[in-house]
Amino acid sequence: MRRSVGIAAGLLALGALGGCGAEDSGPADRPTESVTTGAATAGNEASVAGAFDLSTVPVSAAPLGAFPYFSLPDGYVSTGEVTHDFFSFPFWVKGAFRAVEGKVYMSMIEPEDDQQFSRLELQRNIEAVINRAGGIKISQAPVTTEAINALGDQTISDTTAGTGDIYNNEVATYVIRRADKTIWVHFDAGNSSAGLTVAETAPLVVTAGLLPADQLRRELEADGRVAIQVNFAVDKADILPESRGQIDAVLALLRDQENLRLGVEGHTDNTGSAAHNRALSEARARSVVAALTGAGIAVNRLEPRGFGPDRPVADNDAEAGRAKNRRVELVKL
């Protein structure tokens, strides 16, 4: 399937901006966004691995075409294309992987017929289109073998269509910040092919119903624990507004049972490093506790805990299982 690097109809025919020949690492890095393997959450040229602050990226209102937004210059074709409506992809940001969840497109890029492959030509075209769309390059660097291995065999297998040869090639990561979503782009190329991934983040559509206070009470009495429907911003501990109803139900339960003490446990799937996920899950548990104590519940009645990927309730090999593993549980103390 042919694609020529562009955004919206008017930008499809950019032509070869870089030309074939000597290769180059491209323009110097500009502001960045967040993490997964290695530590932290991305910041503007921060020294912490993976540090990146999305707020440093200007919001763009430039017109966009249909997802995945980009097409390729003449002479190149996409192969092995895969699109997931909801998926997690590890983007390499300043020495660490950041797991980005949302709609994800992945493909390999190869020369058409006898076309000479040029990494520089492809990257210059992609960067020109991203710049016109108001995006920036947040990182370009080799990926460490240690970080790749920390992703785990399953994640490596699931993302092969879009990662290219990250063992041997530098990886460039770009971000386009929109008012309603953020678009991430992964690009890496060798001497004969490249990998391209486009991820679009958007609020998760909640299909599970919120558990009312009486159902929370019944499940705690029967099993000693219950999973609640709390949703967070991607790779952050910020509770999304649609979770307000569930927090209110937990508040009602705690107010009705004044002697009830609860452990608030955060859990993740196995995407990314276990250390990062344990820290993220604990931060999310603390966010839930903060929401409850901020509404008047005594601090000594709640105990936040983060277990990361260590206590799965479903198979992490498929997205449906990973979604079940990303959860917050209340445990009777």
N, C-alpha and C positions, 0 to 999 in steps of 0.2 A: 504494500500500500504506500503510494507516494505522498510525502509531506514536504512543503518548502518553507523555511523558517519565517514565520510571520504571525501577527496577531490581528485579527479582523481582516476583512476582505482587502482593504487598501494597503496592507503591509505584507501580503503574501509573497510578492516578488522583490525581495531585497537584493538578490544577486550575490555574487561572491565578494564579500567585503574584505577578506583577508588574503585571498590568493593562495596558490599552492607553493610549497617550498619550505623554507626554514620555519621551525616551530617556535612558539613563544608562550610564556605563561599567562599572557593577557594583562590587562590593567591591574594596578594595585588594588588590594582589598578595600572595600568601603564598609560602612556599618553592617552589623550582623544580627541574627536571632537565636534560639535555645538548644539544649543537650539530651544525651542518653548514655554514651559509653565514655568513661574517662573522668567524669565529674561535671558538676555545675549546670548552669543554664545560660546560653550565650549572651554576650554584651558587646558594645561598640569597641572593637579592638581591645577587649579586656585581656588581661594576662592569664586569667583562669581558663583551663581547658574547656572549650565549648561555650564559654561565656558569651551571651548575646542578649541584647534588649530590643525586642521588636518595636518598642515605642520610638527608637531612634530612626526607624525607617519611615519616610514620608508616606502618607496615604495617597494613593493614586486613583484618579477617576478616568484614566485613559480608556478608550473603548477596547473591549475584548471580544474575540469571536467565541466559538463554542469550545468547551473542554475537549482536548487538552491544550488548546490555544496555539500550539506551535506546529509549524510544518518545516520541511527541510529544503535546502537549496537544491537546484537542479543537479542531477547526477548522483543523488543519494536516496536510499530507500530505508524504510523502517521494516524490521523483521521481528518475529516473535512477539508481537504486540499483545499486551495484557492490560485490561482495565478492571479495577475493583471499585465498586460503589463505596465500600468502606474497608480500609486497609491501613496497615501501619508500615511506614518505610523509614529506614535509618538514614538521615542526612548527616554528612560529615561537616562539622562546624568547629573550626579552630581546635583540633586535637581531640574531639569527642563526637560520638554519634548522638544525634537527637532523633527520637522516634516521633514522627509526625503522622497523625491519624486523620483520615478523611478519604476523599475520592482520589484514587491513585492510578496513573497511567505509566506503564513501563514498556520500553522497547530497546532493541539493539539498532544501531545505524551502520549501514554498509554501503560501499560504493556501488553504483549501478553499472552493469556491464564492464567496460574497460576504463571507467572513470578512475583517476588517481585519487586515493584517499588523502585528505588533508585535515588533520586535527585543528590546525589554526583557522582554516576556512570555516569549518563548522562552528567553532567556538566564537569567532568574530560575528558570524551571522546570528547566533543565539543571543550573544550579548547585546547586539544592536537592537534586536526586537525587545528584549527585556528592558533595556534602557528606555525605549520609546513607550513602553507600557508603565514606566515609572518605577521599575524595579532596580535592584542593585545586586552586585556580587558581594556576598558576605564572607566568603572563604574560598581559598584555593590552595590545596596542599596534598601531599601523599597521605595515605591512610596506613597506620601501623598494623602490622600483622597481629599484634596482641589485641588491638581493638576489634579487628575483624573476627578473630577467634572467639572473643567475648560475646559476639552476637549470637553464637550458637548455630549448629548445623541447620536447624529448621528455618531460621530467619534468612540465612545465606541462601538456602535452596528456594525459599519463597520469593526472594527479590532478585534472583539471577537475571531475569529478563530485563531489568533496568539498571543494574549496578555496573555492567561492563566488567572490565578487568581491574577491580579496585586494588588487587594485590600489587599491581605493577604500574598503574597510572595515577597521576595527580587527579584529584576530584575537585571540581568547581561547584559551589553551591550558591544559588541565587534566591532572592525573595522579592515578591511583588505584594505589597500590603494594600488591601482594599478595605473599604468601609465595612463590607459584609463577609470578608474572608481573607485568607492569606494564601498566596500561591508560592510553593517551593519548587525549585528546579535543581535536579542533580544532573551533572554532565561529566563524563570522563571519556577519554579517547586514547588509543594506542596508535600503532602504525597502520592498522587495517580496518578497525571498527571502533565503535563508541557505544556508550550506554547513556540512555536518557530517561529520566523519571520526572513526572510532573505530578505534584500533590496539591490538592485544593482542600483546605481545612474549612469546616463549617460546623455549627452546633449539631451535636448528635441528636437525631430524632428519637425521643424516648417512646418506646412501644410498650414497656412494662408499666403497669399501674402502680401508683404510690400506695404504700401499705398504711392503712389507718391505725390509730393508737390501739384499738381493741385487737386487731390482728397481730400487731407487734407484741402485745402482751401475751396472747395465746401461744405464739410461736416460741417466745422466750420461756414460757412455763413448760412447754412440751419438749423443746430441744436445747434450751439454754443459750441459744443464739439465733439471730435472724439477720439476713442480708437486707439492707435498705436501699432505696433507689435514690442515690445521690450522684450527680454528674458534675464533672470538673472540666475546666479548660484543658486543652491538650497539653500534656506533659507539665501541668501546673497544679497547684493546690487550691486554686480559686474555684469556689462552688458556683455553679451556673444558676441563674435565676429560677429556672424551671424546677429546681430541687427545693425551693422554699416550702412547698406543701409537705414534703417528706420531713424536713426539719421541724416544721410545726407539729407534725404527728408525733415525733419523738419527744418534743417538748410537752405535749399533752400527756403522754405516757409517764414521763418523769414527774410531772406536777401531780398526777393522779396517784402515783405510788412514791411517796416521799422517802421511803427507805431503800428504794431500788438504786443499786450501783451498777454501772455498766462499763465494760471495756469497749472502746471504739477502735475497731481493727481495720486498717487499710490493706488492700491486696491488689496486685497487678498481674498482668500476664507475663510471659517470659521474654517479651521483645526488649532488646537492649541489655545492658549490664545489670546483673543482680544487685550490685551495690547501689547504683543509681535508683533502681526501682524500689529498693527497701527505703531509701531516703525519701523518695516521692510518696510512697504509701504512708509513711509516718507523718509527713507534712500534711497529707490529705486528712488523716485521722485527726490531727491537731486542728485543722480548719473546721471540722465538724464539731469538735469539742468547743472551739472558740465561739461558734455560732450558738451553741447551747448555753454556755456560761454567759455569753453576752446577753442572753434573754433571761438571765436570773437563776440558772441552775448552779448549785454549788460546785466548785472545782473538784472537791474531794469525792464527788459522786461519779466522776468520769476518769477513765484512764486510757489515753491514746496509745496505740501500738501500730507499728508498721512491719509487715511481713514480706512485702514485695512479691516475688513469684514463688515463694517457698511453700505455700499451702494452696495449690490449685484445686478447684472443684470440678474441672473439666479438662479435656485434652487441648493442649495449646497448638496442636497441628493445624487446626482450622479456626477461622475468624469467629465462628459461633462459640467455640470453646473459650477462646481468648476473651471474648466479651463477657462471658460468665465469670471468668477469673478476675476481671477488673471490677472490684466491688468494695463496699464498706459493710462490715458486719457489726452488730451489737451483740455483746456477750455478757451474760449475767454473771456478776462477781459475787 
